[in-house]
Amino acid sequence: MLSFIDKLKYRVLLLSSSPLTGNKCYVTFYPQGCGHISAKSTLDLTCELSKIYRMGKEPLFLVDVMLGKLARWLRVLGWDAKYAGNSFLERLSEEARDESRIFLTRKQDNEHEQFVFITSEKLEEQLIQLERALKILTLAEPFTRCIECNAGLEDVSKVDVKGKVPFYVYQTVEKFSRCPSCGKVFWQGSHYEVMLERITRLKQVP
């Protein structure tokens, strides 16, 4: 198992060999304590990310209203992805800066720097774009975050979920986790293998 810092170093290495081709990509990070960091190419992004990684920072995302499915899938993958809703662009830019988040958007007329323009309307192509840029699939920790409210999940004993999950699930599943924010209970059902297969397949796309 790679440590957290080793994973971050590994991501930088992968970034350097996975340039985005043909896609306009502007990114500005606002890691706490070091001001803003801008990058206008994957090569620049690799160098700048290494500064953040040395600080032990995991990328945080702010996702606009046009990318709701992407926000949910980022959460499935274990990434902190805040869904922006219908807020104004200027307000979202401020929010991204204040919370040190990468703003993901489909708005092509965005004049602010702190964003990644998502080029496709299709979910799988969106995930592949972010995999090539940030290795969100390769370094994912799936099913560790609530897909509803974005909080990190906590392990919970089986006895604590009795009566809160279907009877058949309680009889056949041993491990459960729960969202400390909304209280939703999660377990590895049939969807678990399906999603893992999808993640594996998308990671193999050149």
C-alpha positions in Angstrom: 0.0 0.0 0.0 1.3 3.4 -0.9 1.3 6.0 1.9 -0.6 9.2 1.4 2.5 11.2 0.5 3.8 8.4 -1.8 0.5 8.5 -3.6 0.8 12.2 -4.2 4.3 11.8 -5.5 3.1 9.0 -7.7 0.3 11.2 -9.1 2.9 13.9 -10.1 4.9 11.3 -11.9 1.9 10.0 -13.8 0.8 13.6 -14.7 4.2 14.3 -16.3 3.6 11.4 -18.8 -0.1 12.1 -19.4 -0.4 15.5 -21.1 -3.9 16.8 -22.1 -4.0 17.1 -25.9 -6.2 19.6 -27.6 -8.1 20.7 -24.5 -7.8 24.2 -23.0 -7.0 23.7 -19.4 -6.6 26.5 -16.8 -6.2 25.7 -13.2 -5.6 27.8 -10.2 -5.1 26.3 -6.7 -5.4 28.2 -3.4 -3.7 25.9 -0.9 -3.8 27.3 2.6 -0.8 29.3 3.5 0.8 29.8 0.1 -1.5 32.0 -1.9 -2.7 31.1 -5.4 -1.0 28.8 -7.8 -1.8 29.0 -11.5 -1.1 26.6 -14.4 -2.0 26.8 -18.0 -0.7 23.4 -19.2 -0.4 19.9 -17.8 3.4 20.3 -17.5 3.0 23.5 -15.5 0.2 21.8 -13.5 2.6 18.9 -12.7 5.2 21.3 -11.3 2.7 23.3 -9.3 0.9 20.3 -7.9 4.2 19.0 -6.6 4.3 22.1 -4.3 0.9 21.3 -3.0 1.7 17.6 -2.6 4.7 18.4 -0.5 2.2 20.1 1.9 0.2 16.9 2.1 -2.9 18.3 0.4 -5.5 16.2 -1.3 -7.3 17.9 -4.3 -10.7 19.3 -3.4 -13.3 19.9 -6.1 -16.1 22.4 -6.6 -18.5 21.2 -9.4 -20.9 23.4 -11.2 -24.6 22.8 -11.8 -24.1 21.3 -15.2 -22.0 18.4 -13.8 -24.2 16.8 -11.2 -23.4 13.2 -12.3 -19.7 13.9 -12.3 -19.9 15.3 -8.8 -21.6 12.1 -7.6 -19.0 9.9 -9.3 -16.1 11.9 -7.8 -17.7 11.1 -4.4 -18.0 7.5 -5.4 -14.3 7.5 -6.1 -13.6 9.0 -2.7 -12.8 12.6 -3.7 -14.2 15.6 -1.8 -16.5 17.1 -4.4 -18.8 19.9 -3.5 -21.8 20.5 -5.8 -22.2 24.2 -6.5 -25.8 24.4 -7.6 -27.1 27.5 -9.3 -24.7 30.1 -7.8 -23.3 32.9 -9.8 -19.9 32.4 -11.4 -18.1 35.1 -9.5 -19.4 33.6 -6.2 -18.2 30.2 -7.2 -14.8 31.5 -8.0 -14.6 33.1 -4.6 -15.8 29.9 -3.0 -13.2 27.8 -4.8 -10.5 30.2 -3.6 -11.7 30.4 0.0 -12.0 26.6 0.3 -8.9 25.7 -1.8 -11.0 23.8 -4.4 -10.5 23.1 -8.1 -13.6 24.4 -9.9 -14.9 22.0 -12.6 -17.2 23.6 -15.1 -18.9 23.3 -18.6 -19.1 27.0 -19.0 -16.9 28.0 -22.0 -17.1 31.7 -21.4 -15.4 31.5 -18.0 -12.9 34.2 -17.7 -11.7 33.2 -14.3 -8.5 31.1 -13.9 -9.5 28.8 -11.1 -11.3 26.2 -13.2 -10.9 23.1 -15.3 -13.1 23.2 -18.4 -14.8 19.8 -18.8 -14.9 19.3 -22.6 -17.6 16.5 -22.9 -21.2 16.2 -22.0 -20.7 12.4 -21.4 -19.9 11.2 -18.0 -17.4 8.6 -19.0 -15.5 11.0 -21.1 -15.5 13.5 -18.3 -14.0 10.9 -15.9 -11.3 10.0 -18.5 -10.4 13.7 -18.9 -9.8 14.1 -15.2 -8.0 10.7 -15.0 -5.6 12.0 -17.6 -5.1 15.3 -15.8 -5.3 14.3 -12.2 -5.4 10.5 -12.0 -8.7 10.5 -10.2 -9.3 6.8 -11.1 -5.8 5.5 -10.5 -5.5 7.0 -7.0 -9.2 6.7 -6.0 -10.4 5.3 -2.7 -13.9 4.1 -3.8 -16.9 4.0 -1.5 -15.3 6.0 1.3 -17.5 9.1 0.9 -21.2 9.8 1.1 -22.6 10.3 -2.5 -25.4 12.4 -1.1 -23.7 15.0 1.2 -20.0 14.5 0.5 -18.9 13.6 4.1 -16.4 10.9 4.7 -17.9 7.6 5.7 -17.3 5.9 9.1 -17.2 2.2 9.8 -20.2 1.0 11.9 -20.9 -2.3 13.6 -23.5 -4.6 12.2 -25.6 -4.4 15.4 -25.9 -0.6 15.0 -27.6 -0.9 11.6 -30.2 -3.5 12.6 -33.6 -2.4 11.5 -32.0 0.4 9.3 -31.2 -1.8 6.3 -33.3 -4.4 4.5 -33.6 -7.8 6.3 -31.9 -9.7 3.6 -29.0 -7.3 3.5 -28.6 -7.5 7.3 -28.5 -11.3 7.1 -26.0 -11.5 4.2 -23.6 -8.5 4.7 -21.1 -8.2 7.5 -19.5 -4.8 6.9 -21.3 -1.5 6.9 -20.4 2.2 6.9 -22.4 5.2 7.8 -22.4 8.9 6.9 -21.9 11.0 10.0 -23.8 13.9 8.4 -27.0 12.5 7.0 -26.9 9.1 8.7 -27.3 7.1 5.4 -25.9 3.5 5.7 -23.8 1.9 3.0 -22.7 -1.6 2.2 -21.2 -3.6 -0.7 -24.1 -4.8 -2.7 -24.3 -5.8 -6.4 -23.7 -2.3 -7.5 -20.2 -2.4 -5.8 -18.7 -4.9 -8.3 -20.4 -3.1 -11.3 -18.9 0.2 -10.3 -15.4 -1.3 -9.7 -15.5 -2.9 -13.1 -16.4 0.5 -14.7 -13.5 2.2 -12.8 -11.1 -0.5 -14.0 -12.3 -0.3 -17.6 -12.0 3.5 -17.7 -8.5 3.4 -16.2 -7.4 1.3 -19.2 -8.5 3.9 -21.8 -5.4 5.3 -23.4 
